């Protein structure tokens, strides 16, 4: 599945490659994603803010998400991403509706998990992280979807 954030293949014609580069210059907005993905991106931003301040984000996450299970699943997914992602994750300010490229990829992958689309999930992350690590993110993403669905 090709997305605006999928990397072009070696055989990609220049016109398609230029279109791909142009799509990178236009930031995706959080409204383009489902509610679970949007809540996770806001959670990710809140976690980053609290970690920079040296505080534990769990209590604030639980209050904002209205569920300890959702807060725990969001934090577990964020920690898994931190361990697996090849570099520091770039997040926007908490109030910003535009997504960074990292946030857009993560939101798209959570959307795929929410729909139960494992192949699409893997396609979203292909080329961004090692293939053998995608399964761990899938498991944490499914746990987040389950927690959000029961909250």
DASULNOR-V83024 format. One line per field, one symbol per residue. ss: DSSP state (~ for helix, > for strand, _ for the rest). Layout:
BEGIN
ss=???
END
This chain:
BEGIN
ss=_____________~~~~~~~~~~~~___>~~~__~~~~~~~~~~~~~~~~~~~____~~~~~~~~__~~~~~~~~~~~~~~~~~_____________>__~~~~~~~~~~~~~~___~~~~~~~~>__>_~~~~~~~~~~~~~~~~~~~~_
END
